[in-house]
Amino acid sequence: MNDSVDVLRSAAQQFCSLTEAMLAAAQQGSWDDFLAQHVLREQQMTVLLGQDKALLIQLLPALRASLQQALEHSRRLDQLVRARRDELGEILSSGQRARRLRSTYTR
């Protein structure tokens, strides 16, 4: 039981730290770093989801502040990722327009 508590606590702390690192990378526009942190965070999420739910509920009061902060970081990440998606969509759209124009005028 004690090992399970340690695993769960460690996974939760790492999840929160990785979420914070993802936010920092996204704010700096370091999207490769963001993706690397995302992969690691998903691994911690898998660990969390694989643990005894009753144990998670038992530890929730101790983890609440960290998890709430991770949730807030995740909300901000959603905003930044949406903005980046829109930006990339615009870049792609301009490239497609330029390609069509070149195609039209080189015939």
N, C-alpha and C positions, 0 to 999 in steps of 0.2 A: 504494500500500500504506500509506504513512504517513497519508494522508487517511482511509483506512478505519480505521486504528488510532485516530485522533483522534475520528472519529465514534462508534466503538464505546465508547471510554473515556468520552466525553462523555455518551452515552446511558445507560451504566451508572451514572455518577455522578448524573445527573438522576433516573434511576429510583430510586436509593437515597434521594436527597433528597426526592423526592415521596412515597415510602413513609413517610418520617419525618414529613412534613407531614400526611399522611393520618392517621397515628396521633395526632398532636397534636390535629388537628381532631376526631377521634372521641372522644378523651379529654375534650375540652371540650364535647362535644355539638353541635359546629358541623357538622351533617350536610350543609348546602349547600356549605360549604368542602371537606368531605371528598369530596363528589361531583365538585367542580371539579378537585381534585387527582387524583382517580381517573381522570378523562378524560385529563388530561395524562400520567399515569403509563402508561396504556394506549398512548398514542402512542409513548412511549419503549420500551415493550415491543415494539411493532411494529417499531421501528427495530432493536432488539437481535435480534429473530428474523429480520430480513431481512439480517443481516450474515453474512459467511463464518464458518461454525462452527469451522473450523480456527483462524481468527484469534481467535475468542472463547476457545477452549481455550488459545491462546498467552497471552492476557492474563489468564486466570483467576487465576494466582498473585497478580498485582498487585491484582486486584479482589476477591479472596476475602473479606477481612475486611468490606468494605463490603456485599458481596452476602449474607454470612452475617447481618449485622446487619439488612439489609432483610428477609431471611427470618424472622428473629425478630420484627421489627415486623409482618410480614404475619400471623404466627401470632396475635399479640396483637390485630391488627385483626379477624381472624376471630372471636375471642371477643367483642369489642365489638360487631361487626355482628350476631352471633347474639343477643346480649343485647338490642340495639335492636329487632331483628325480633320477638323475644318480647314486648317491651314494647309495640310497635305492634300486635301481634296481640291483646294484652289490651285495649288501648284500643278497637280495632275490635270486639272481642267485646262489651265493655260497651256500646258505642254501639248495636250490633245488639240486645242485650237490652233496652235502654231503648226503642228504636224499637218492638220487639214489644210491650212493656208498654203503651206509649202507644196503640198500635193496638188492643190488646185492650180497654183501658178507655175508649176514645173511641168505641166502636161503639154 
